[in-house]
Amino acid sequence: MYICSKQTTMYRYRFTRFSVCMLFAVCTLLLSSCGTRAPRVDYRELARAAVRLEMDIDADDNHRLYVEVADWIGVPYRHGGTTHRGTDCSGFTSAVYKKVYHKKLQRNSDAQRTEDCRKVSKRQLKEGDLVFFHNGRRKRVANHVGIYLKDGKFVHASTSSGVIVSRLEEPYYRKCWMQGGRVKGL
């Protein structure tokens, strides 16, 4: 009887240990293969961004980009500026890229075009690409830059209105369009 009792105890111990190991393995497997993700940003921030940008923000969009550029809407234009107190177009793109993508861009529109980007056509533009414009006089030099969002809209620091969202199809931007640029390494 003593032997049977010892075996039964040993059997229960093995079963308990086996159960714990199996439970741990199954939980680890389920959690590691889980398809859900934590939200990238607070949904209240995302809703505020959608209102400020006057556009829908989808689940597949870069939420960090939209929240960041929404915080810049209305910031006044200031030549040479790079802060929320005032910014120029290349200062704006540099600041956003540093925060959202952890990339350092040149501080001049044409240098961003020639040194930081590879050329992209208007039809190939993706969210976060840079868009470059000339002033009509020097058509080979980019003197304005913005960040493409989607649906033909881009955000930029306008000399007259500060940071705003505009459409690529507006007559002025259609006339002064130069090229799109995808930042190298993204």
Backbone as JSON Lines, residues from 0, in Angstrom:
{"i":0,"aa":"M","n":[0.82,-1.19,0.0],"ca":[0.0,0.0,0.0],"c":[0.87,1.26,0.0]}
{"i":1,"aa":"Y","n":[1.93,1.21,0.69],"ca":[2.85,2.34,0.76],"c":[3.42,2.66,-0.63]}
{"i":2,"aa":"I","n":[3.78,1.63,-1.38],"ca":[4.34,1.81,-2.71],"c":[3.3,2.45,-3.63]}
{"i":3,"aa":"C","n":[2.11,1.97,-3.58],"ca":[1.04,2.54,-4.41],"c":[0.82,4.01,-4.09]}
{"i":4,"aa":"S","n":[0.84,4.33,-2.82],"ca":[0.64,5.71,-2.4],"c":[1.78,6.6,-2.92]}
{"i":5,"aa":"K","n":[2.96,6.09,-2.87],"ca":[4.12,6.85,-3.34],"c":[4.02,7.07,-4.85]}
{"i":6,"aa":"Q","n":[3.63,6.04,-5.59],"ca":[3.5,6.16,-7.03],"c":[2.38,7.14,-7.39]}
{"i":7,"aa":"T","n":[1.29,7.06,-6.68],"ca":[0.18,7.97,-6.95],"c":[0.61,9.41,-6.73]}
{"i":8,"aa":"T","n":[1.34,9.65,-5.65],"ca":[1.84,10.99,-5.37],"c":[2.79,11.45,-6.47]}
{"i":9,"aa":"M","n":[3.68,10.56,-6.87],"ca":[4.63,10.89,-7.91],"c":[3.88,11.17,-9.22]}
{"i":10,"aa":"Y","n":[2.88,10.37,-9.54],"ca":[2.1,10.55,-10.75],"c":[1.41,11.91,-10.75]}
{"i":11,"aa":"R","n":[0.83,12.29,-9.61],"ca":[0.16,13.59,-9.52],"c":[1.17,14.71,-9.7]}
{"i":12,"aa":"Y","n":[2.34,14.56,-9.14],"ca":[3.38,15.58,-9.27],"c":[3.78,15.76,-10.73]}
{"i":13,"aa":"R","n":[3.97,14.65,-11.44],"ca":[4.32,14.73,-12.86],"c":[3.18,15.38,-13.65]}
{"i":14,"aa":"F","n":[1.97,14.98,-13.37],"ca":[0.83,15.54,-14.08],"c":[0.73,17.04,-13.84]}
{"i":15,"aa":"T","n":[0.93,17.48,-12.61],"ca":[0.85,18.89,-12.28],"c":[1.97,19.66,-12.98]}
{"i":16,"aa":"R","n":[3.15,19.12,-12.93],"ca":[4.29,19.78,-13.59],"c":[4.05,19.83,-15.1]}
{"i":17,"aa":"F","n":[3.61,18.72,-15.67],"ca":[3.31,18.65,-17.1],"c":[2.22,19.66,-17.47]}
{"i":18,"aa":"S","n":[1.19,19.74,-16.66],"ca":[0.09,20.68,-16.92],"c":[0.57,22.12,-16.91]}
{"i":19,"aa":"V","n":[1.38,22.44,-15.94],"ca":[1.9,23.81,-15.85],"c":[2.76,24.13,-17.06]}
{"i":20,"aa":"C","n":[3.62,23.21,-17.45],"ca":[4.47,23.43,-18.62],"c":[3.64,23.59,-19.89]}
{"i":21,"aa":"M","n":[2.65,22.74,-20.06],"ca":[1.79,22.83,-21.24],"c":[0.99,24.13,-21.26]}
{"i":22,"aa":"L","n":[0.46,24.5,-20.12],"ca":[-0.29,25.74,-20.02],"c":[0.6,26.93,-20.38]}
{"i":23,"aa":"F","n":[1.8,26.94,-19.86],"ca":[2.75,28.01,-20.16],"c":[3.07,28.05,-21.65]}
{"i":24,"aa":"A","n":[3.31,26.89,-22.26],"ca":[3.65,26.82,-23.68],"c":[2.49,27.32,-24.54]}
{"i":25,"aa":"V","n":[1.28,26.89,-24.22],"ca":[0.11,27.3,-24.99],"c":[-0.12,28.81,-24.87]}
{"i":26,"aa":"C","n":[-0.02,29.34,-23.66],"ca":[-0.21,30.79,-23.45],"c":[0.85,31.59,-24.2]}
{"i":27,"aa":"T","n":[2.08,31.14,-24.14],"ca":[3.16,31.83,-24.85],"c":[2.9,31.83,-26.35]}
{"i":28,"aa":"L","n":[2.51,30.69,-26.88],"ca":[2.22,30.58,-28.3],"c":[1.07,31.49,-28.7]}
{"i":29,"aa":"L","n":[0.0,31.48,-27.94],"ca":[-1.15,32.32,-28.25],"c":[-0.82,33.8,-28.18]}
{"i":30,"aa":"L","n":[-0.1,34.21,-27.16],"ca":[0.22,35.62,-27.02],"c":[1.2,36.1,-28.08]}
{"i":31,"aa":"S","n":[2.14,35.25,-28.46],"ca":[3.13,35.68,-29.45],"c":[2.53,35.74,-30.85]}
{"i":32,"aa":"S","n":[1.49,34.98,-31.11],"ca":[0.88,34.99,-32.43],"c":[-0.36,35.86,-32.49]}
{"i":33,"aa":"C","n":[-0.64,36.56,-31.45],"ca":[-1.85,37.38,-31.38],"c":[-1.8,38.46,-32.44]}
{"i":34,"aa":"G","n":[-2.87,38.61,-33.22],"ca":[-2.9,39.58,-34.31],"c":[-3.28,40.98,-33.88]}
{"i":35,"aa":"T","n":[-3.7,41.17,-32.67],"ca":[-4.1,42.51,-32.25],"c":[-2.88,43.28,-31.79]}
{"i":36,"aa":"R","n":[-2.94,44.6,-31.99],"ca":[-1.86,45.47,-31.57],"c":[-2.4,46.51,-30.63]}
{"i":37,"aa":"A","n":[-1.52,47.03,-29.8],"ca":[-1.9,48.15,-28.96],"c":[-2.07,49.37,-29.86]}
{"i":38,"aa":"P","n":[-2.99,50.25,-29.55],"ca":[-3.16,51.44,-30.38],"c":[-1.86,52.23,-30.43]}
{"i":39,"aa":"R","n":[-1.57,52.76,-31.62],"ca":[-0.33,53.51,-31.8],"c":[-0.39,54.87,-31.11]}
{"i":40,"aa":"V","n":[-1.57,55.44,-31.06],"ca":[-1.77,56.72,-30.39],"c":[-3.11,56.69,-29.68]}
{"i":41,"aa":"D","n":[-3.32,57.61,-28.82],"ca":[-4.6,57.75,-28.13],"c":[-5.68,58.12,-29.15]}
{"i":42,"aa":"Y","n":[-6.81,57.44,-29.1],"ca":[-7.86,57.69,-30.08],"c":[-8.45,59.09,-29.96]}
{"i":43,"aa":"R","n":[-8.41,59.68,-28.79],"ca":[-8.88,61.06,-28.66],"c":[-7.97,61.99,-29.44]}
{"i":44,"aa":"E","n":[-6.66,61.75,-29.37],"ca":[-5.71,62.56,-30.15],"c":[-5.97,62.38,-31.64]}
{"i":45,"aa":"L","n":[-6.25,61.16,-32.04],"ca":[-6.5,60.87,-33.44],"c":[-7.77,61.57,-33.92]}
{"i":46,"aa":"A","n":[-8.79,61.58,-33.1],"ca":[-10.04,62.27,-33.45],"c":[-9.8,63.78,-33.59]}
{"i":47,"aa":"R","n":[-9.03,64.34,-32.66],"ca":[-8.69,65.78,-32.75],"c":[-7.9,66.06,-34.02]}
{"i":48,"aa":"A","n":[-6.98,65.17,-34.36],"ca":[-6.18,65.34,-35.58],"c":[-7.08,65.33,-36.81]}
{"i":49,"aa":"A","n":[-8.02,64.41,-36.86],"ca":[-8.94,64.33,-38.0],"c":[-9.74,65.61,-38.16]}
{"i":50,"aa":"V","n":[-10.18,66.18,-37.05],"ca":[-10.94,67.43,-37.09],"c":[-10.05,68.58,-37.55]}
{"i":51,"aa":"R","n":[-8.87,68.7,-36.98],"ca":[-7.96,69.81,-37.34],"c":[-7.52,69.73,-38.79]}
{"i":52,"aa":"L","n":[-7.29,68.52,-39.28],"ca":[-6.84,68.35,-40.66],"c":[-8.0,68.3,-41.65]}
{"i":53,"aa":"E","n":[-9.22,68.21,-41.12],"ca":[-10.43,68.12,-41.94],"c":[-10.36,66.97,-42.93]}
{"i":54,"aa":"M","n":[-9.98,65.79,-42.4],"ca":[-9.91,64.6,-43.23],"c":[-10.1,63.35,-42.39]}
{"i":55,"aa":"D","n":[-10.52,62.28,-43.04],"ca":[-10.66,61.0,-42.35],"c":[-9.29,60.37,-42.19]}
{"i":56,"aa":"I","n":[-9.07,59.75,-41.04],"ca":[-7.82,59.03,-40.8],"c":[-8.2,57.57,-40.61]}
{"i":57,"aa":"D","n":[-7.69,56.73,-41.49],"ca":[-8.03,55.31,-41.49],"c":[-7.11,54.5,-40.58]}
{"i":58,"aa":"A","n":[-7.5,53.26,-40.34],"ca":[-6.71,52.38,-39.47],"c":[-5.33,52.11,-40.05]}
{"i":59,"aa":"D","n":[-5.21,52.08,-41.37],"ca":[-3.92,51.79,-42.01],"c":[-3.02,53.02,-42.13]}
{"i":60,"aa":"D","n":[-3.52,54.2,-41.83],"ca":[-2.72,55.42,-41.95],"c":[-1.69,55.5,-40.83]}
{"i":61,"aa":"N","n":[-0.67,56.3,-41.06],"ca":[0.39,56.52,-40.06],"c":[-0.15,57.49,-39.01]}
{"i":62,"aa":"H","n":[-0.7,56.96,-37.94],"ca":[-1.34,57.79,-36.92],"c":[-0.38,58.8,-36.31]}
{"i":63,"aa":"R","n":[0.85,58.4,-36.07],"ca":[1.83,59.34,-35.48],"c":[2.05,60.54,-36.39]}
{"i":64,"aa":"L","n":[2.1,60.32,-37.69],"ca":[2.28,61.42,-38.64],"c":[1.1,62.37,-38.57]}
{"i":65,"aa":"Y","n":[-0.11,61.85,-38.61],"ca":[-1.3,62.7,-38.61],"c":[-1.45,63.49,-37.31]}
{"i":66,"aa":"V","n":[-1.19,62.85,-36.2],"ca":[-1.28,63.55,-34.91],"c":[-0.22,64.65,-34.84]}
{"i":67,"aa":"E","n":[0.98,64.36,-35.3],"ca":[2.06,65.35,-35.25],"c":[1.76,66.55,-36.15]}
{"i":68,"aa":"V","n":[1.4,66.32,-37.41],"ca":[1.15,67.46,-38.3],"c":[-0.07,68.25,-37.85]}
{"i":69,"aa":"A","n":[-1.05,67.59,-37.25],"ca":[-2.23,68.32,-36.75],"c":[-1.83,69.31,-35.67]}
{"i":70,"aa":"D","n":[-0.84,68.95,-34.86],"ca":[-0.36,69.87,-33.81],"c":[0.29,71.12,-34.39]}
{"i":71,"aa":"W","n":[0.71,71.07,-35.64],"ca":[1.37,72.21,-36.28],"c":[0.39,73.12,-37.02]}
{"i":72,"aa":"I","n":[-0.83,72.67,-37.25],"ca":[-1.79,73.47,-38.01],"c":[-1.98,74.82,-37.32]}
{"i":73,"aa":"G","n":[-1.86,75.88,-38.11],"ca":[-2.03,77.23,-37.57],"c":[-0.76,77.88,-37.05]}
{"i":74,"aa":"V","n":[0.34,77.13,-36.98],"ca":[1.61,77.74,-36.54],"c":[2.0,78.78,-37.58]}
{"i":75,"aa":"P","n":[2.36,79.99,-37.17],"ca":[2.67,81.04,-38.13],"c":[3.97,80.78,-38.89]}
{"i":76,"aa":"Y","n":[4.05,81.36,-40.09],"ca":[5.27,81.27,-40.89],"c":[6.32,82.19,-40.29]}
{"i":77,"aa":"R","n":[7.52,81.67,-40.16],"ca":[8.66,82.49,-39.73],"c":[9.88,81.99,-40.48]}
{"i":78,"aa":"H","n":[10.47,82.85,-41.3],"ca":[11.66,82.48,-42.08],"c":[12.76,81.99,-41.14]}
{"i":79,"aa":"G","n":[13.27,80.79,-41.39],"ca":[14.33,80.22,-40.56],"c":[13.83,79.51,-39.32]}
{"i":80,"aa":"G","n":[12.52,79.55,-39.07],"ca":[11.96,78.95,-37.85],"c":[11.8,77.44,-37.96]}
{"i":81,"aa":"T","n":[11.85,76.79,-36.8],"ca":[11.69,75.33,-36.75],"c":[10.84,74.9,-35.56]}
{"i":82,"aa":"T","n":[10.14,75.83,-34.93],"ca":[9.38,75.5,-33.72],"c":[7.91,75.85,-33.89]}
{"i":83,"aa":"H","n":[7.12,75.49,-32.88],"ca":[5.69,75.81,-32.89],"c":[5.44,77.31,-32.72]}
{"i":84,"aa":"R","n":[6.45,78.07,-32.41],"ca":[6.29,79.53,-32.34],"c":[6.36,80.17,-33.72]}
{"i":85,"aa":"G","n":[6.93,79.45,-34.68],"ca":[7.03,79.92,-36.05],"c":[7.98,79.03,-36.83]}
{"i":86,"aa":"T","n":[7.6,78.74,-38.08],"ca":[8.42,77.83,-38.89],"c":[8.34,78.2,-40.36]}
{"i":87,"aa":"D","n":[9.39,77.85,-41.09],"ca":[9.3,77.93,-42.55],"c":[9.06,76.52,-43.08]}
{"i":88,"aa":"C","n":[8.95,76.38,-44.39],"ca":[8.53,75.08,-44.94],"c":[9.54,73.97,-44.67]}
{"i":89,"aa":"S","n":[10.83,74.22,-44.88],"ca":[11.81,73.16,-44.65],"c":[12.04,72.92,-43.16]}
{"i":90,"aa":"G","n":[11.85,73.94,-42.35],"ca":[11.93,73.76,-40.9],"c":[10.8,72.87,-40.4]}
{"i":91,"aa":"F","n":[9.62,73.06,-40.98],"ca":[8.47,72.23,-40.63],"c":[8.7,70.77,-41.01]}
{"i":92,"aa":"T","n":[9.12,70.53,-42.27],"ca":[9.34,69.14,-42.69],"c":[10.46,68.49,-41.88]}
{"i":93,"aa":"S","n":[11.5,69.25,-41.58],"ca":[12.61,68.71,-40.77],"c":[12.15,68.32,-39.38]}
{"i":94,"aa":"A","n":[11.38,69.19,-38.74],"ca":[10.91,68.93,-37.38],"c":[9.97,67.72,-37.33]}
{"i":95,"aa":"V","n":[9.06,67.63,-38.3],"ca":[8.12,66.5,-38.32],"c":[8.87,65.19,-38.58]}
{"i":96,"aa":"Y","n":[9.78,65.2,-39.53],"ca":[10.53,63.98,-39.83],"c":[11.38,63.53,-38.65]}
{"i":97,"aa":"K","n":[11.94,64.48,-37.95],"ca":[12.76,64.12,-36.78],"c":[11.89,63.44,-35.72]}
{"i":98,"aa":"K","n":[10.7,63.98,-35.48],"ca":[9.84,63.43,-34.43],"c":[9.16,62.13,-34.83]}
{"i":99,"aa":"V","n":[8.64,62.07,-36.04],"ca":[7.85,60.91,-36.46],"c":[8.73,59.75,-36.96]}
{"i":100,"aa":"Y","n":[9.73,60.08,-37.77],"ca":[10.55,59.04,-38.41],"c":[11.96,58.94,-37.84]}
{"i":101,"aa":"H","n":[12.33,59.83,-36.93],"ca":[13.68,59.86,-36.35],"c":[14.74,60.02,-37.44]}
{"i":102,"aa":"K","n":[14.43,60.85,-38.44],"ca":[15.33,61.13,-39.56],"c":[15.69,62.6,-39.56]}
{"i":103,"aa":"K","n":[16.96,62.87,-39.77],"ca":[17.42,64.26,-39.86],"c":[17.43,64.66,-41.33]}
{"i":104,"aa":"L","n":[16.7,65.72,-41.65],"ca":[16.66,66.23,-43.02],"c":[17.47,67.52,-43.11]}
{"i":105,"aa":"Q","n":[17.9,67.85,-44.32],"ca":[18.57,69.12,-44.58],"c":[17.62,70.27,-44.24]}
{"i":106,"aa":"R","n":[18.17,71.45,-44.03],"ca":[17.34,72.6,-43.62],"c":[17.01,73.53,-44.79]}
{"i":107,"aa":"N","n":[16.98,73.01,-45.98],"ca":[16.72,73.8,-47.16],"c":[15.91,72.93,-48.12]}
{"i":108,"aa":"S","n":[14.88,73.49,-48.74],"ca":[13.98,72.72,-49.6],"c":[14.72,71.98,-50.71]}
{"i":109,"aa":"D","n":[15.6,72.69,-51.42],"ca":[16.28,72.05,-52.54],"c":[17.27,70.99,-52.06]}
{"i":110,"aa":"A","n":[17.9,71.21,-50.92],"ca":[18.82,70.19,-50.37],"c":[18.03,68.96,-49.92]}
{"i":111,"aa":"Q","n":[16.83,69.15,-49.39],"ca":[15.99,68.0,-49.04],"c":[15.67,67.21,-50.31]}
{"i":112,"aa":"R","n":[15.38,67.92,-51.38],"ca":[15.04,67.28,-52.66],"c":[16.23,66.51,-53.23]}
{"i":113,"aa":"T","n":[17.4,67.16,-53.28],"ca":[18.54,66.55,-53.95],"c":[19.35,65.59,-53.08]}
{"i":114,"aa":"E","n":[19.39,65.83,-51.78],"ca":[20.25,65.02,-50.91],"c":[19.49,63.99,-50.08]}
{"i":115,"aa":"D","n":[18.27,64.31,-49.68],"ca":[17.54,63.42,-48.75],"c":[16.55,62.49,-49.43]}
{"i":116,"aa":"C","n":[16.18,62.79,-50.68],"ca":[15.09,62.05,-51.32],"c":[15.48,61.43,-52.64]}
{"i":117,"aa":"R","n":[14.7,60.43,-53.02],"ca":[14.75,59.93,-54.39],"c":[13.43,60.35,-55.04]}
{"i":118,"aa":"K","n":[13.49,60.64,-56.32],"ca":[12.35,61.19,-57.05],"c":[11.19,60.21,-57.13]}
{"i":119,"aa":"V","n":[9.98,60.76,-56.97],"ca":[8.74,59.98,-57.05],"c":[7.74,60.8,-57.86]}
{"i":120,"aa":"S","n":[7.02,60.15,-58.77],"ca":[6.01,60.87,-59.55],"c":[4.79,61.19,-58.69]}
{"i":121,"aa":"K","n":[3.98,62.09,-59.17],"ca":[2.77,62.48,-58.43],"c":[1.84,61.28,-58.22]}
{"i":122,"aa":"R","n":[1.76,60.39,-59.21],"ca":[0.9,59.21,-59.1],"c":[1.41,58.19,-58.09]}
{"i":123,"aa":"Q","n":[2.71,58.21,-57.82],"ca":[3.31,57.23,-56.9],"c":[3.42,57.74,-55.47]}
{"i":124,"aa":"L","n":[2.93,58.94,-55.2],"ca":[3.07,59.51,-53.85],"c":[2.4,58.64,-52.8]}
{"i":125,"aa":"K","n":[3.09,58.5,-51.68],"ca":[2.56,57.79,-50.53],"c":[2.6,58.72,-49.33]}
{"i":126,"aa":"E","n":[1.79,58.39,-48.35],"ca":[1.74,59.15,-47.1],"c":[3.16,59.34,-46.54]}
{"i":127,"aa":"G","n":[3.48,60.6,-46.22],"ca":[4.79,60.91,-45.65],"c":[5.83,61.33,-46.67]}
{"i":128,"aa":"D","n":[5.56,61.13,-47.97],"ca":[6.5,61.6,-48.99],"c":[6.55,63.12,-48.98]}
{"i":129,"aa":"L","n":[7.66,63.66,-49.43],"ca":[7.78,65.12,-49.54],"c":[7.33,65.55,-50.92]}
{"i":130,"aa":"V","n":[6.76,66.74,-51.01],"ca":[6.34,67.31,-52.29],"c":[7.06,68.64,-52.46]}
{"i":131,"aa":"F","n":[7.63,68.85,-53.66],"ca":[8.48,70.01,-53.92],"c":[7.88,70.89,-55.01]}
{"i":132,"aa":"F","n":[8.09,72.2,-54.83],"ca":[7.55,73.2,-55.75],"c":[8.63,74.23,-56.07]}
{"i":133,"aa":"H","n":[8.52,74.84,-57.27],"ca":[9.4,75.96,-57.62],"c":[8.56,77.23,-57.59]}
{"i":134,"aa":"N","n":[9.2,78.37,-57.7],"ca":[8.46,79.63,-57.61],"c":[8.09,80.21,-58.97]}
{"i":135,"aa":"G","n":[8.37,79.49,-60.03],"ca":[8.02,79.98,-61.36],"c":[9.2,80.63,-62.06]}
{"i":136,"aa":"R","n":[10.11,81.21,-61.31],"ca":[11.28,81.86,-61.91],"c":[12.42,80.88,-62.11]}
{"i":137,"aa":"R","n":[12.74,80.15,-61.07],"ca":[13.85,79.18,-61.13],"c":[13.24,77.78,-61.05]}
{"i":138,"aa":"K","n":[12.9,77.23,-62.19],"ca":[12.14,75.98,-62.24],"c":[12.96,74.74,-61.9]}
{"i":139,"aa":"R","n":[14.27,74.89,-61.81],"ca":[15.11,73.73,-61.47],"c":[15.5,73.71,-60.0]}
{"i":140,"aa":"V","n":[15.04,74.68,-59.25],"ca":[15.38,74.77,-57.82],"c":[14.08,74.72,-57.01]}
{"i":141,"aa":"A","n":[14.02,73.79,-56.08],"ca":[12.84,73.71,-55.2],"c":[12.97,74.79,-54.14]}
{"i":142,"aa":"N","n":[11.96,75.65,-54.05],"ca":[11.98,76.65,-52.98],"c":[10.8,76.51,-52.04]}
{"i":143,"aa":"H","n":[10.06,75.41,-52.18],"ca":[8.97,75.13,-51.25],"c":[8.81,73.63,-51.12]}
{"i":144,"aa":"V","n":[8.48,73.17,-49.91],"ca":[8.33,71.74,-49.65],"c":[7.19,71.52,-48.66]}
{"i":145,"aa":"G","n":[6.51,70.41,-48.82],"ca":[5.46,70.01,-47.89],"c":[5.49,68.5,-47.71]}
{"i":146,"aa":"I","n":[4.58,67.99,-46.89],"ca":[4.5,66.55,-46.62],"c":[3.16,66.04,-47.17]}
{"i":147,"aa":"Y","n":[3.24,65.05,-48.04],"ca":[2.04,64.46,-48.63],"c":[1.3,63.65,-47.57]}
{"i":148,"aa":"L","n":[-0.02,63.83,-47.52],"ca":[-0.85,63.06,-46.59],"c":[-1.56,61.94,-47.36]}
{"i":149,"aa":"K","n":[-2.61,62.27,-48.07],"ca":[-3.32,61.31,-48.92],"c":[-4.4,62.05,-49.68]}
{"i":150,"aa":"D","n":[-4.98,61.36,-50.66],"ca":[-6.09,61.91,-51.44],"c":[-5.76,63.26,-52.05]}
{"i":151,"aa":"G","n":[-4.52,63.44,-52.49],"ca":[-4.11,64.69,-53.12],"c":[-3.88,65.85,-52.16]}
{"i":152,"aa":"K","n":[-3.85,65.58,-50.87],"ca":[-3.65,66.65,-49.87],"c":[-2.25,66.59,-49.29]}
{"i":153,"aa":"F","n":[-1.71,67.76,-49.0],"ca":[-0.41,67.84,-48.35],"c":[-0.43,68.96,-47.33]}
{"i":154,"aa":"V","n":[0.48,68.9,-46.37],"ca":[0.57,69.9,-45.32],"c":[1.9,70.62,-45.48]}
{"i":155,"aa":"H","n":[1.87,71.94,-45.28],"ca":[3.08,72.74,-45.51],"c":[2.98,74.06,-44.76]}
{"i":156,"aa":"A","n":[4.11,74.75,-44.67],"ca":[4.14,76.07,-44.04],"c":[4.06,77.12,-45.15]}
{"i":157,"aa":"S","n":[2.91,77.72,-45.28],"ca":[2.67,78.75,-46.29],"c":[3.12,80.1,-45.76]}
{"i":158,"aa":"T","n":[3.75,80.91,-46.62],"ca":[4.22,82.23,-46.16],"c":[3.07,83.12,-45.71]}
{"i":159,"aa":"S","n":[1.9,82.97,-46.33],"ca":[0.78,83.85,-45.99],"c":[-0.11,83.31,-44.87]}
{"i":160,"aa":"S","n":[-0.22,81.99,-44.74],"ca":[-1.18,81.42,-43.78],"c":[-0.58,80.53,-42.71]}
{"i":161,"aa":"G","n":[0.72,80.35,-42.71],"ca":[1.34,79.44,-41.74],"c":[1.12,78.0,-42.15]}
{"i":162,"aa":"V","n":[1.12,77.09,-41.2],"ca":[0.99,75.66,-41.51],"c":[-0.47,75.35,-41.82]}
{"i":163,"aa":"I","n":[-0.69,74.84,-43.03],"ca":[-2.04,74.54,-43.52],"c":[-2.02,73.25,-44.35]}
{"i":164,"aa":"V","n":[-3.21,72.74,-44.62],"ca":[-3.38,71.62,-45.55],"c":[-3.87,72.21,-46.86]}
{"i":165,"aa":"S","n":[-3.25,71.8,-47.97],"ca":[-3.66,72.25,-49.3],"c":[-3.82,71.04,-50.2]}
{"i":166,"aa":"R","n":[-4.38,71.29,-51.39],"ca":[-4.55,70.22,-52.39],"c":[-3.55,70.42,-53.51]}
{"i":167,"aa":"L","n":[-2.97,69.32,-53.97],"ca":[-2.02,69.4,-55.09],"c":[-2.7,69.92,-56.35]}
{"i":168,"aa":"E","n":[-4.0,69.76,-56.47],"ca":[-4.71,70.18,-57.67],"c":[-5.13,71.65,-57.67]}
{"i":169,"aa":"E","n":[-4.82,72.37,-56.6],"ca":[-5.08,73.81,-56.63],"c":[-4.24,74.41,-57.75]}
{"i":170,"aa":"P","n":[-4.79,75.39,-58.48],"ca":[-4.08,75.93,-59.65],"c":[-2.63,76.36,-59.37]}
{"i":171,"aa":"Y","n":[-2.38,77.04,-58.26],"ca":[-1.01,77.5,-57.97],"c":[-0.06,76.31,-57.82]}
{"i":172,"aa":"Y","n":[-0.46,75.31,-57.04],"ca":[0.43,74.18,-56.8],"c":[0.56,73.29,-58.03]}
{"i":173,"aa":"R","n":[-0.48,73.23,-58.85],"ca":[-0.38,72.48,-60.1],"c":[0.63,73.15,-61.03]}
{"i":174,"aa":"K","n":[0.6,74.48,-61.07],"ca":[1.51,75.24,-61.94],"c":[2.96,75.16,-61.46]}
{"i":175,"aa":"C","n":[3.16,75.17,-60.16],"ca":[4.52,75.21,-59.59],"c":[5.05,73.84,-59.17]}
{"i":176,"aa":"W","n":[4.29,72.77,-59.44],"ca":[4.72,71.41,-59.07],"c":[6.09,71.11,-59.67]}
{"i":177,"aa":"M","n":[6.93,70.52,-58.86],"ca":[8.25,70.13,-59.33],"c":[8.39,68.61,-59.32]}
{"i":178,"aa":"Q","n":[8.31,68.01,-58.13],"ca":[8.4,66.55,-58.03],"c":[8.02,66.1,-56.63]}
{"i":179,"aa":"G","n":[7.78,64.81,-56.52],"ca":[7.63,64.18,-55.21],"c":[8.96,63.58,-54.82]}
{"i":180,"aa":"G","n":[9.15,63.36,-53.53],"ca":[10.39,62.76,-53.06],"c":[10.13,61.8,-51.91]}
{"i":181,"aa":"R","n":[10.69,60.6,-52.02],"ca":[10.61,59.63,-50.93],"c":[11.93,59.66,-50.18]}
{"i":182,"aa":"V","n":[11.88,59.95,-48.91],"ca":[13.1,60.08,-48.11],"c":[13.84,58.75,-48.1]}
{"i":183,"aa":"K","n":[15.13,58.83,-48.39],"ca":[15.97,57.63,-48.44],"c":[16.0,56.95,-47.08]}
{"i":184,"aa":"G","n":[15.94,55.64,-47.1],"ca":[16.01,54.88,-45.86],"c":[14.68,54.64,-45.18]}
{"i":185,"aa":"L","n":[13.58,55.06,-45.81],"ca":[12.25,54.8,-45.23],"c":[11.54,53.73,-46.02]}
